[in-house]
Amino acid sequence: MTAVRKHGFPYQFECQRSGNCCAIPGGFVRTTDAERTAIAKHLGMTESAFQSRYLQPDGVHLKEGLGNRCTFLSDGSLAGCSIYPARPHKCREWPFWPEILTDERLLQLVQRTCPGIEIVPAVPGQEPTN
């Protein structure tokens, strides 16, 4: 896997499969109708069964698992997502979330908890293309 860099972000990212991104205290994952349908299908469940087991009462946010972790985070020598092919857009975009650029505390938390982030000094005239 190659490190990814996106315009405007002060870092590049190459996943190390620590699972830390799926266990940020106070984090939550909002899902769309299409994402809920895809996850239920991936799990071989009806949408109503999926909603009952995996969604908060609001019917939109995923429930947390043990210790504020995502309920779909699998343990092992390398952490993994048990619904990876059907994971929500928010998860697919990690760690390139727009709110990270506007919230200094969140930026510091992300940099501290994600071992796959490497700060890359800005070089004038060499903006990332992704």
N, C-alpha and C positions, 0 to 999 in steps of 0.2 A: 504494500500500500504506500502511496505517496502522500506527503504532507499537502494539505489544501490551504490556500490563502484566498481571502475574499477582500475586495475593495473596501477600505474604510476601517478594517479591523487591524489592531496592532499586533496580531499574532497569526501564526500558521497552526494547523491542527493535523495530527495524525493519531487516530484512535489507538489507545494502548489497552483497551478493554478492561479498564479498572472498575467500571460500573459506578464510579463516583457521580457521574452526571445524572444517574437514575436514583440518586439518594440525597439530593440537596434538600436540606431542611426547609420546609415551607414551600417547596416546589409543588406544582400541580400541572397536569396535562389536560387541556381542554381538547375535546374531540369533535369532529364534524359528523354529520349524518353518514356521509360516505365512508369515513374512517371507522365508525362504529360497525357499519355493515361489513366492511372488509375484515376487521378484526374478528367479528363473530364467525364469519365464513372460514377464516383461517383456523379458528379454534374448533370448527365443526359444531357450532352452537347456533341456536335460534337467536335472533336479535333480542328477544325479550329475556331469554336466559342469560345472555351476555350482560344486558343492562342490570339485571337483578344481582348478578354475581360481581361484576367488575366496575360498575359506575356509582358515583356518589348519588344521593337522592335527587340532585338537580338533573340527572340524566345526561350530563355533558362531560363532567370531569371524571377521570379514572380514579378509583379508590387507591389509597396507599396500602402498601404491604407492610410487613414488619419493619419497625424502625424508620418510618417515613420513606421507605424505599418504594420504587415502582413495583406494583404487584407482579409485573412481568419480567423483573430482573432475575436471571438465573445465576446461581453461584457456581463456582468451579475454579480451576486454576486461572481461567480467564472468564471474567464476568460476561454475560451475554443477555440479549433480549430474546425472550421466548416467542415473541411475535414479530421478529425483525422484518420479515418481508411485508408485513401489514402495519408496521409501526406508524403512529401519527406523524403528520407533517412537522409538528413542533420538535419531535425527536429526530427526524431526518435532518433538520436544519442545525442541530447542535454542533458547535458552540457559536454559530453565526446568527445570533438573535439580535434584532435591532435594539432591544432594551438594554443590552450589555453596553452599547455605545453611549447611552444616555444616563446610566446609573453606575457611578464610580464604585460603589460598594459591591454591586453585582459583578462588575468587571474583576475586582479584586478577589471575590469569592470564586469565580470561575477559574481565574489564573492559579489560585491556591489549591483548588480541589481536582483539577483536570491535569493529569500527567502528560496528556497528549498535546498540550498547548505550549508553544514556544514563541516567546516574544521576539518579534522581528523589527529591528529599527527601521523607520521610514527612510527611504532613499529617494531624494528628489528625482522625478522623471522615471521612476521604476515602480509604478503602481501595479498591484496584482491584477490579473486579467479575469479571474473567476468571478 
